[in-house]
Amino acid sequence: MRVVEIAPPWVQTDLLDSKNEPRAMPLAPYIEQTIRELSAGNVEALVEVARPMRDTVGPDEAAFVTQFNDRFEA
């Protein structure tokens, strides 16, 4: 088993009526960048626009995800 974290930013979708919200990321580029990250085999699928939010998470969160994945590597 392998856990991959998908960390989306605010994306323009019908969810919460944000399809036309200019501050949200357009859906097509979000999907394209996320698929690229998943295809690269990363443990975190993170689009560039979300990186500033990701970089301000709690202490050692990324290390925890990596250690968790390492336990299940075959």
PDB file with one MODEL, atoms N, CA, C and O in Angstrom:
MODEL        1
ATOM      1  N   MET A   1       0.838  -1.162   0.000  1.00  0.00           N
ATOM      2  CA  MET A   1       0.000   0.000   0.000  1.00  0.00           C
ATOM      3  C   MET A   1       0.895   1.240   0.000  1.00  0.00           C
ATOM      4  O   MET A   1       1.941   1.277   0.648  1.00  0.00           O
ATOM      5  N   ARG A   2       0.459   2.236  -0.733  1.00  0.00           N
ATOM      6  CA  ARG A   2       1.197   3.497  -0.790  1.00  0.00           C
ATOM      7  C   ARG A   2       0.185   4.631  -0.668  1.00  0.00           C
ATOM      8  O   ARG A   2      -0.851   4.622  -1.333  1.00  0.00           O
ATOM      9  N   VAL A   3       0.479   5.577   0.157  1.00  0.00           N
ATOM     10  CA  VAL A   3      -0.407   6.725   0.348  1.00  0.00           C
ATOM     11  C   VAL A   3       0.154   7.902  -0.432  1.00  0.00           C
ATOM     12  O   VAL A   3       1.337   8.225  -0.317  1.00  0.00           O
ATOM     13  N   VAL A   4      -0.685   8.533  -1.215  1.00  0.00           N
ATOM     14  CA  VAL A   4      -0.298   9.739  -1.951  1.00  0.00           C
ATOM     15  C   VAL A   4      -1.225  10.850  -1.489  1.00  0.00           C
ATOM     16  O   VAL A   4      -2.447  10.706  -1.497  1.00  0.00           O
ATOM     17  N   GLU A   5      -0.630  11.942  -1.091  1.00  0.00           N
ATOM     18  CA  GLU A   5      -1.415  13.092  -0.653  1.00  0.00           C
ATOM     19  C   GLU A   5      -1.678  13.989  -1.853  1.00  0.00           C
ATOM     20  O   GLU A   5      -0.749  14.413  -2.540  1.00  0.00           O
ATOM     21  N   ILE A   6      -2.938  14.271  -2.096  1.00  0.00           N
ATOM     22  CA  ILE A   6      -3.316  15.226  -3.132  1.00  0.00           C
ATOM     23  C   ILE A   6      -3.781  16.476  -2.394  1.00  0.00           C
ATOM     24  O   ILE A   6      -4.777  16.454  -1.671  1.00  0.00           O
ATOM     25  N   ALA A   7      -3.045  17.560  -2.589  1.00  0.00           N
ATOM     26  CA  ALA A   7      -3.306  18.794  -1.852  1.00  0.00           C
ATOM     27  C   ALA A   7      -3.797  19.872  -2.806  1.00  0.00           C
ATOM     28  O   ALA A   7      -3.001  20.671  -3.300  1.00  0.00           O
ATOM     29  N   PRO A   8      -5.102  19.906  -3.073  1.00  0.00           N
ATOM     30  CA  PRO A   8      -5.606  20.886  -4.032  1.00  0.00           C
ATOM     31  C   PRO A   8      -5.751  22.277  -3.427  1.00  0.00           C
ATOM     32  O   PRO A   8      -6.038  22.434  -2.240  1.00  0.00           O
ATOM     33  N   PRO A   9      -5.545  23.275  -4.269  1.00  0.00           N
ATOM     34  CA  PRO A   9      -5.885  24.641  -3.859  1.00  0.00           C
ATOM     35  C   PRO A   9      -7.392  24.823  -4.073  1.00  0.00           C
ATOM     36  O   PRO A   9      -8.107  23.857  -4.339  1.00  0.00           O
ATOM     37  N   TRP A  10      -7.850  26.020  -3.958  1.00  0.00           N
ATOM     38  CA  TRP A  10      -9.231  26.335  -4.303  1.00  0.00           C
ATOM     39  C   TRP A  10      -9.338  26.215  -5.818  1.00  0.00           C
ATOM     40  O   TRP A  10      -8.610  26.893  -6.543  1.00  0.00           O
ATOM     41  N   VAL A  11     -10.233  25.364  -6.304  1.00  0.00           N
ATOM     42  CA  VAL A  11     -10.355  25.080  -7.736  1.00  0.00           C
ATOM     43  C   VAL A  11     -11.737  25.505  -8.213  1.00  0.00           C
ATOM     44  O   VAL A  11     -12.731  25.356  -7.502  1.00  0.00           O
ATOM     45  N   GLN A  12     -11.781  26.035  -9.428  1.00  0.00           N
ATOM     46  CA  GLN A  12     -13.053  26.456 -10.016  1.00  0.00           C
ATOM     47  C   GLN A  12     -13.873  25.223 -10.392  1.00  0.00           C
ATOM     48  O   GLN A  12     -13.591  24.553 -11.385  1.00  0.00           O
ATOM     49  N   THR A  13     -14.894  24.935  -9.579  1.00  0.00           N
ATOM     50  CA  THR A  13     -15.806  23.819  -9.831  1.00  0.00           C
ATOM     51  C   THR A  13     -17.218  24.262  -9.462  1.00  0.00           C
ATOM     52  O   THR A  13     -17.428  25.387  -9.007  1.00  0.00           O
ATOM     53  N   ASP A  14     -18.170  23.377  -9.661  1.00  0.00           N
ATOM     54  CA  ASP A  14     -19.540  23.658  -9.245  1.00  0.00           C
ATOM     55  C   ASP A  14     -19.692  23.555  -7.729  1.00  0.00           C
ATOM     56  O   ASP A  14     -20.673  24.039  -7.164  1.00  0.00           O
ATOM     57  N   LEU A  15     -18.719  22.923  -7.076  1.00  0.00           N
ATOM     58  CA  LEU A  15     -18.756  22.794  -5.636  1.00  0.00           C
ATOM     59  C   LEU A  15     -18.677  24.180  -4.996  1.00  0.00           C
ATOM     60  O   LEU A  15     -17.767  24.953  -5.297  1.00  0.00           O
ATOM     61  N   LEU A  16     -19.593  24.481  -4.147  1.00  0.00           N
ATOM     62  CA  LEU A  16     -19.664  25.774  -3.471  1.00  0.00           C
ATOM     63  C   LEU A  16     -19.761  26.949  -4.449  1.00  0.00           C
ATOM     64  O   LEU A  16     -19.392  28.076  -4.121  1.00  0.00           O
ATOM     65  N   ASP A  17     -20.256  26.670  -5.634  1.00  0.00           N
ATOM     66  CA  ASP A  17     -20.498  27.706  -6.637  1.00  0.00           C
ATOM     67  C   ASP A  17     -19.242  28.537  -6.943  1.00  0.00           C
ATOM     68  O   ASP A  17     -19.306  29.763  -7.032  1.00  0.00           O
ATOM     69  N   SER A  18     -18.112  27.858  -7.100  1.00  0.00           N
ATOM     70  CA  SER A  18     -16.857  28.574  -7.364  1.00  0.00           C
ATOM     71  C   SER A  18     -16.402  28.470  -8.815  1.00  0.00           C
ATOM     72  O   SER A  18     -15.261  28.804  -9.135  1.00  0.00           O
ATOM     73  N   LYS A  19     -17.285  28.009  -9.688  1.00  0.00           N
ATOM     74  CA  LYS A  19     -16.917  27.815 -11.094  1.00  0.00           C
ATOM     75  C   LYS A  19     -16.437  29.109 -11.769  1.00  0.00           C
ATOM     76  O   LYS A  19     -15.575  29.066 -12.647  1.00  0.00           O
ATOM     77  N   ASN A  20     -16.987  30.241 -11.365  1.00  0.00           N
ATOM     78  CA  ASN A  20     -16.615  31.525 -11.964  1.00  0.00           C
ATOM     79  C   ASN A  20     -15.819  32.409 -11.006  1.00  0.00           C
ATOM     80  O   ASN A  20     -15.689  33.613 -11.227  1.00  0.00           O
ATOM     81  N   GLU A  21     -15.301  31.821  -9.966  1.00  0.00           N
ATOM     82  CA  GLU A  21     -14.545  32.582  -8.968  1.00  0.00           C
ATOM     83  C   GLU A  21     -13.139  32.864  -9.499  1.00  0.00           C
ATOM     84  O   GLU A  21     -12.371  31.921  -9.689  1.00  0.00           O
ATOM     85  N   PRO A  22     -12.773  34.126  -9.746  1.00  0.00           N
ATOM     86  CA  PRO A  22     -11.470  34.445 -10.331  1.00  0.00           C
ATOM     87  C   PRO A  22     -10.288  34.136  -9.417  1.00  0.00           C
ATOM     88  O   PRO A  22      -9.166  33.990  -9.902  1.00  0.00           O
ATOM     89  N   ARG A  23     -10.510  34.034  -8.116  1.00  0.00           N
ATOM     90  CA  ARG A  23      -9.400  33.731  -7.201  1.00  0.00           C
ATOM     91  C   ARG A  23      -9.087  32.242  -7.149  1.00  0.00           C
ATOM     92  O   ARG A  23      -8.039  31.852  -6.633  1.00  0.00           O
ATOM     93  N   ALA A  24      -9.976  31.406  -7.673  1.00  0.00           N
ATOM     94  CA  ALA A  24      -9.773  29.960  -7.673  1.00  0.00           C
ATOM     95  C   ALA A  24      -9.021  29.535  -8.937  1.00  0.00           C
ATOM     96  O   ALA A  24      -9.102  30.196  -9.972  1.00  0.00           O
ATOM     97  N   MET A  25      -8.289  28.423  -8.836  1.00  0.00           N
ATOM     98  CA  MET A  25      -7.523  27.901  -9.971  1.00  0.00           C
ATOM     99  C   MET A  25      -8.476  27.252 -10.976  1.00  0.00           C
ATOM    100  O   MET A  25      -9.364  26.499 -10.578  1.00  0.00           O
ATOM    101  N   PRO A  26      -8.307  27.529 -12.264  1.00  0.00           N
ATOM    102  CA  PRO A  26      -9.135  26.870 -13.275  1.00  0.00           C
ATOM    103  C   PRO A  26      -8.949  25.346 -13.214  1.00  0.00           C
ATOM    104  O   PRO A  26      -7.851  24.857 -12.951  1.00  0.00           O
ATOM    105  N   LEU A  27     -10.025  24.615 -13.458  1.00  0.00           N
ATOM    106  CA  LEU A  27     -10.028  23.169 -13.301  1.00  0.00           C
ATOM    107  C   LEU A  27      -9.063  22.455 -14.243  1.00  0.00           C
ATOM    108  O   LEU A  27      -8.336  21.562 -13.807  1.00  0.00           O
ATOM    109  N   ALA A  28      -9.039  22.822 -15.518  1.00  0.00           N
ATOM    110  CA  ALA A  28      -8.188  22.105 -16.490  1.00  0.00           C
ATOM    111  C   ALA A  28      -6.700  22.140 -16.109  1.00  0.00           C
ATOM    112  O   ALA A  28      -6.064  21.087 -16.111  1.00  0.00           O
ATOM    113  N   PRO A  29      -6.118  23.307 -15.783  1.00  0.00           N
ATOM    114  CA  PRO A  29      -4.715  23.310 -15.372  1.00  0.00           C
ATOM    115  C   PRO A  29      -4.486  22.532 -14.073  1.00  0.00           C
ATOM    116  O   PRO A  29      -3.444  21.900 -13.901  1.00  0.00           O
ATOM    117  N   TYR A  30      -5.459  22.581 -13.161  1.00  0.00           N
ATOM    118  CA  TYR A  30      -5.313  21.810 -11.925  1.00  0.00           C
ATOM    119  C   TYR A  30      -5.212  20.314 -12.229  1.00  0.00           C
ATOM    120  O   TYR A  30      -4.328  19.629 -11.714  1.00  0.00           O
ATOM    121  N   ILE A  31      -6.114  19.817 -13.059  1.00  0.00           N
ATOM    122  CA  ILE A  31      -6.096  18.391 -13.406  1.00  0.00           C
ATOM    123  C   ILE A  31      -4.795  18.038 -14.110  1.00  0.00           C
ATOM    124  O   ILE A  31      -4.176  17.027 -13.781  1.00  0.00           O
ATOM    125  N   GLU A  32      -4.368  18.846 -15.070  1.00  0.00           N
ATOM    126  CA  GLU A  32      -3.137  18.590 -15.819  1.00  0.00           C
ATOM    127  C   GLU A  32      -1.924  18.509 -14.882  1.00  0.00           C
ATOM    128  O   GLU A  32      -1.128  17.575 -14.974  1.00  0.00           O
ATOM    129  N   GLN A  33      -1.789  19.472 -13.997  1.00  0.00           N
ATOM    130  CA  GLN A  33      -0.639  19.490 -13.092  1.00  0.00           C
ATOM    131  C   GLN A  33      -0.698  18.347 -12.081  1.00  0.00           C
ATOM    132  O   GLN A  33       0.337  17.776 -11.737  1.00  0.00           O
ATOM    133  N   THR A  34      -1.886  18.009 -11.604  1.00  0.00           N
ATOM    134  CA  THR A  34      -2.031  16.914 -10.648  1.00  0.00           C
ATOM    135  C   THR A  34      -1.682  15.582 -11.292  1.00  0.00           C
ATOM    136  O   THR A  34      -0.982  14.771 -10.686  1.00  0.00           O
ATOM    137  N   ILE A  35      -2.151  15.343 -12.498  1.00  0.00           N
ATOM    138  CA  ILE A  35      -1.827  14.101 -13.216  1.00  0.00           C
ATOM    139  C   ILE A  35      -0.324  14.015 -13.450  1.00  0.00           C
ATOM    140  O   ILE A  35       0.260  12.938 -13.323  1.00  0.00           O
ATOM    141  N   ARG A  36       0.308  15.133 -13.788  1.00  0.00           N
ATOM    142  CA  ARG A  36       1.760  15.157 -13.985  1.00  0.00           C
ATOM    143  C   ARG A  36       2.477  14.746 -12.689  1.00  0.00           C
ATOM    144  O   ARG A  36       3.415  13.951 -12.725  1.00  0.00           O
ATOM    145  N   GLU A  37       2.039  15.283 -11.563  1.00  0.00           N
ATOM    146  CA  GLU A  37       2.645  14.946 -10.270  1.00  0.00           C
ATOM    147  C   GLU A  37       2.431  13.475  -9.930  1.00  0.00           C
ATOM    148  O   GLU A  37       3.357  12.807  -9.469  1.00  0.00           O
ATOM    149  N   LEU A  38       1.229  12.966 -10.151  1.00  0.00           N
ATOM    150  CA  LEU A  38       0.947  11.557  -9.868  1.00  0.00           C
ATOM    151  C   LEU A  38       1.769  10.645 -10.777  1.00  0.00           C
ATOM    152  O   LEU A  38       2.259   9.606 -10.332  1.00  0.00           O
ATOM    153  N   SER A  39       1.922  11.024 -12.041  1.00  0.00           N
ATOM    154  CA  SER A  39       2.697  10.228 -12.994  1.00  0.00           C
ATOM    155  C   SER A  39       4.170  10.180 -12.644  1.00  0.00           C
ATOM    156  O   SER A  39       4.865   9.227 -12.997  1.00  0.00           O
ATOM    157  N   ALA A  40       4.649  11.199 -11.952  1.00  0.00           N
ATOM    158  CA  ALA A  40       6.065  11.253 -11.568  1.00  0.00           C
ATOM    159  C   ALA A  40       6.367  10.351 -10.376  1.00  0.00           C
ATOM    160  O   ALA A  40       7.530  10.170 -10.013  1.00  0.00           O
ATOM    161  N   GLY A  41       5.328   9.784  -9.766  1.00  0.00           N
ATOM    162  CA  GLY A  41       5.536   8.886  -8.647  1.00  0.00           C
ATOM    163  C   GLY A  41       5.808   9.582  -7.329  1.00  0.00           C
ATOM    164  O   GLY A  41       6.312   8.965  -6.390  1.00  0.00           O
ATOM    165  N   ASN A  42       5.479  10.862  -7.252  1.00  0.00           N
ATOM    166  CA  ASN A  42       5.690  11.615  -6.017  1.00  0.00           C
ATOM    167  C   ASN A  42       4.722  11.161  -4.926  1.00  0.00           C
ATOM    168  O   ASN A  42       3.641  10.655  -5.229  1.00  0.00           O
ATOM    169  N   VAL A  43       5.097  11.335  -3.672  1.00  0.00           N
ATOM    170  CA  VAL A  43       4.211  10.986  -2.561  1.00  0.00           C
ATOM    171  C   VAL A  43       3.230  12.113  -2.262  1.00  0.00           C
ATOM    172  O   VAL A  43       2.371  11.995  -1.388  1.00  0.00           O
ATOM    173  N   GLU A  44       3.373  13.198  -2.997  1.00  0.00           N
ATOM    174  CA  GLU A  44       2.498  14.346  -2.808  1.00  0.00           C
ATOM    175  C   GLU A  44       2.223  14.952  -4.175  1.00  0.00           C
ATOM    176  O   GLU A  44       3.152  15.322  -4.894  1.00  0.00           O
ATOM    177  N   ALA A  45       0.955  15.053  -4.532  1.00  0.00           N
ATOM    178  CA  ALA A  45       0.575  15.702  -5.782  1.00  0.00           C
ATOM    179  C   ALA A  45       0.187  17.133  -5.439  1.00  0.00           C
ATOM    180  O   ALA A  45      -0.910  17.396  -4.948  1.00  0.00           O
ATOM    181  N   LEU A  46       1.096  18.040  -5.704  1.00  0.00           N
ATOM    182  CA  LEU A  46       0.921  19.424  -5.279  1.00  0.00           C
ATOM    183  C   LEU A  46       1.171  20.360  -6.453  1.00  0.00           C
ATOM    184  O   LEU A  46       2.273  20.395  -7.001  1.00  0.00           O
ATOM    185  N   VAL A  47       0.155  21.113  -6.838  1.00  0.00           N
ATOM    186  CA  VAL A  47       0.328  22.089  -7.906  1.00  0.00           C
ATOM    187  C   VAL A  47       1.035  23.314  -7.329  1.00  0.00           C
ATOM    188  O   VAL A  47       0.930  23.586  -6.133  1.00  0.00           O
ATOM    189  N   GLU A  48       1.743  24.042  -8.163  1.00  0.00           N
ATOM    190  CA  GLU A  48       2.567  25.168  -7.704  1.00  0.00           C
ATOM    191  C   GLU A  48       1.770  26.215  -6.928  1.00  0.00           C
ATOM    192  O   GLU A  48       2.263  26.773  -5.948  1.00  0.00           O
ATOM    193  N   VAL A  49       0.557  26.477  -7.361  1.00  0.00           N
ATOM    194  CA  VAL A  49      -0.266  27.495  -6.720  1.00  0.00           C
ATOM    195  C   VAL A  49      -0.548  27.147  -5.245  1.00  0.00           C
ATOM    196  O   VAL A  49      -0.772  28.043  -4.432  1.00  0.00           O
ATOM    197  N   ALA A  50      -0.536  25.865  -4.906  1.00  0.00           N
ATOM    198  CA  ALA A  50      -0.824  25.427  -3.541  1.00  0.00           C
ATOM    199  C   ALA A  50       0.430  25.330  -2.674  1.00  0.00           C
ATOM    200  O   ALA A  50       0.332  25.143  -1.461  1.00  0.00           O
ATOM    201  N   ARG A  51       1.595  25.456  -3.285  1.00  0.00           N
ATOM    202  CA  ARG A  51       2.844  25.280  -2.531  1.00  0.00           C
ATOM    203  C   ARG A  51       2.981  26.230  -1.333  1.00  0.00           C
ATOM    204  O   ARG A  51       3.406  25.781  -0.269  1.00  0.00           O
ATOM    205  N   PRO A  52       2.640  27.522  -1.456  1.00  0.00           N
ATOM    206  CA  PRO A  52       2.765  28.396  -0.280  1.00  0.00           C
ATOM    207  C   PRO A  52       1.928  27.913   0.910  1.00  0.00           C
ATOM    208  O   PRO A  52       2.367  28.011   2.056  1.00  0.00           O
ATOM    209  N   MET A  53       0.729  27.394   0.642  1.00  0.00           N
ATOM    210  CA  MET A  53      -0.091  26.871   1.729  1.00  0.00           C
ATOM    211  C   MET A  53       0.533  25.604   2.307  1.00  0.00           C
ATOM    212  O   MET A  53       0.532  25.403   3.522  1.00  0.00           O
ATOM    213  N   ARG A  54       1.056  24.764   1.446  1.00  0.00           N
ATOM    214  CA  ARG A  54       1.663  23.508   1.883  1.00  0.00           C
ATOM    215  C   ARG A  54       2.910  23.776   2.722  1.00  0.00           C
ATOM    216  O   ARG A  54       3.189  23.043   3.671  1.00  0.00           O
ATOM    217  N   ASP A  55       3.639  24.793   2.385  1.00  0.00           N
ATOM    218  CA  ASP A  55       4.878  25.092   3.095  1.00  0.00           C
ATOM    219  C   ASP A  55       4.649  25.667   4.491  1.00  0.00           C
ATOM    220  O   ASP A  55       5.600  25.860   5.247  1.00  0.00           O
ATOM    221  N   THR A  56       3.388  25.943   4.835  1.00  0.00           N
ATOM    222  CA  THR A  56       3.111  26.499   6.160  1.00  0.00           C
ATOM    223  C   THR A  56       2.306  25.538   7.035  1.00  0.00           C
ATOM    224  O   THR A  56       1.593  25.970   7.940  1.00  0.00           O
ATOM    225  N   VAL A  57       2.418  24.245   6.766  1.00  0.00           N
ATOM    226  CA  VAL A  57       1.673  23.249   7.559  1.00  0.00           C
ATOM    227  C   VAL A  57       2.352  23.018   8.896  1.00  0.00           C
ATOM    228  O   VAL A  57       3.374  23.630   9.209  1.00  0.00           O
ATOM    229  N   GLY A  58       1.768  22.128   9.674  1.00  0.00           N
ATOM    230  CA  GLY A  58       2.310  21.806  10.989  1.00  0.00           C
ATOM    231  C   GLY A  58       3.692  21.174  10.912  1.00  0.00           C
ATOM    232  O   GLY A  58       4.132  20.750   9.843  1.00  0.00           O
ATOM    233  N   PRO A  59       4.371  21.113  12.052  1.00  0.00           N
ATOM    234  CA  PRO A  59       5.740  20.593  12.082  1.00  0.00           C
ATOM    235  C   PRO A  59       5.805  19.114  11.685  1.00  0.00           C
ATOM    236  O   PRO A  59       5.010  18.295  12.145  1.00  0.00           O
ATOM    237  N   ASP A  60       6.760  18.800  10.832  1.00  0.00           N
ATOM    238  CA  ASP A  60       7.087  17.417  10.452  1.00  0.00           C
ATOM    239  C   ASP A  60       5.982  16.664   9.709  1.00  0.00           C
ATOM    240  O   ASP A  60       6.015  15.435   9.654  1.00  0.00           O
ATOM    241  N   GLU A  61       5.015  17.366   9.143  1.00  0.00           N
ATOM    242  CA  GLU A  61       3.939  16.669   8.435  1.00  0.00           C
ATOM    243  C   GLU A  61       4.471  15.901   7.226  1.00  0.00           C
ATOM    244  O   GLU A  61       4.101  14.744   7.027  1.00  0.00           O
ATOM    245  N   ALA A  62       5.322  16.516   6.424  1.00  0.00           N
ATOM    246  CA  ALA A  62       5.866  15.836   5.249  1.00  0.00           C
ATOM    247  C   ALA A  62       6.701  14.632   5.661  1.00  0.00           C
ATOM    248  O   ALA A  62       6.633  13.590   5.010  1.00  0.00           O
ATOM    249  N   ALA A  63       7.474  14.750   6.712  1.00  0.00           N
ATOM    250  CA  ALA A  63       8.289  13.632   7.195  1.00  0.00           C
ATOM    251  C   ALA A  63       7.404  12.474   7.635  1.00  0.00           C
ATOM    252  O   ALA A  63       7.741  11.313   7.401  1.00  0.00           O
ATOM    253  N   PHE A  64       6.285  12.775   8.263  1.00  0.00           N
ATOM    254  CA  PHE A  64       5.359  11.732   8.695  1.00  0.00           C
ATOM    255  C   PHE A  64       4.834  10.942   7.501  1.00  0.00           C
ATOM    256  O   PHE A  64       4.803   9.712   7.538  1.00  0.00           O
ATOM    257  N   VAL A  65       4.416  11.645   6.432  1.00  0.00           N
ATOM    258  CA  VAL A  65       3.886  10.969   5.242  1.00  0.00           C
ATOM    259  C   VAL A  65       4.966  10.092   4.618  1.00  0.00           C
ATOM    260  O   VAL A  65       4.689   8.956   4.233  1.00  0.00           O
ATOM    261  N   THR A  66       6.184  10.598   4.512  1.00  0.00           N
ATOM    262  CA  THR A  66       7.285   9.826   3.940  1.00  0.00           C
ATOM    263  C   THR A  66       7.571   8.584   4.780  1.00  0.00           C
ATOM    264  O   THR A  66       7.725   7.494   4.228  1.00  0.00           O
ATOM    265  N   GLN A  67       7.642   8.723   6.068  1.00  0.00           N
ATOM    266  CA  GLN A  67       7.890   7.573   6.943  1.00  0.00           C
ATOM    267  C   GLN A  67       6.773   6.549   6.843  1.00  0.00           C
ATOM    268  O   GLN A  67       7.029   5.345   6.850  1.00  0.00           O
ATOM    269  N   PHE A  68       5.550   7.014   6.750  1.00  0.00           N
ATOM    270  CA  PHE A  68       4.409   6.100   6.610  1.00  0.00           C
ATOM    271  C   PHE A  68       4.535   5.286   5.326  1.00  0.00           C
ATOM    272  O   PHE A  68       4.350   4.070   5.332  1.00  0.00           O
ATOM    273  N   ASN A  69       4.851   5.967   4.223  1.00  0.00           N
ATOM    274  CA  ASN A  69       5.008   5.277   2.938  1.00  0.00           C
ATOM    275  C   ASN A  69       6.155   4.276   2.987  1.00  0.00           C
ATOM    276  O   ASN A  69       6.039   3.169   2.461  1.00  0.00           O
ATOM    277  N   ASP A  70       7.259   4.661   3.618  1.00  0.00           N
ATOM    278  CA  ASP A  70       8.427   3.792   3.680  1.00  0.00           C
ATOM    279  C   ASP A  70       8.134   2.482   4.396  1.00  0.00           C
ATOM    280  O   ASP A  70       8.742   1.461   4.074  1.00  0.00           O
ATOM    281  N   ARG A  71       7.243   2.485   5.332  1.00  0.00           N
ATOM    282  CA  ARG A  71       6.884   1.257   6.066  1.00  0.00           C
ATOM    283  C   ARG A  71       6.227   0.229   5.165  1.00  0.00           C
ATOM    284  O   ARG A  71       6.311  -0.970   5.435  1.00  0.00           O
ATOM    285  N   PHE A  72       5.579   0.670   4.106  1.00  0.00           N
ATOM    286  CA  PHE A  72       4.797  -0.242   3.257  1.00  0.00           C
ATOM    287  C   PHE A  72       5.452  -0.529   1.917  1.00  0.00           C
ATOM    288  O   PHE A  72       4.878  -1.250   1.100  1.00  0.00           O
ATOM    289  N   GLU A  73       6.619   0.005   1.672  1.00  0.00           N
ATOM    290  CA  GLU A  73       7.313  -0.253   0.414  1.00  0.00           C
ATOM    291  C   GLU A  73       7.696  -1.727   0.345  1.00  0.00           C
ATOM    292  O   GLU A  73       8.191  -2.292   1.321  1.00  0.00           O
ATOM    293  N   ALA A  74       7.473  -2.333  -0.781  1.00  0.00           N
ATOM    294  CA  ALA A  74       7.806  -3.757  -0.951  1.00  0.00           C
ATOM    295  C   ALA A  74       9.223  -3.932  -1.429  1.00  0.00           C
ATOM    296  O   ALA A  74       9.673  -5.061  -1.625  1.00  0.00           O
TER     297      ALA A  74
ENDMDL
END
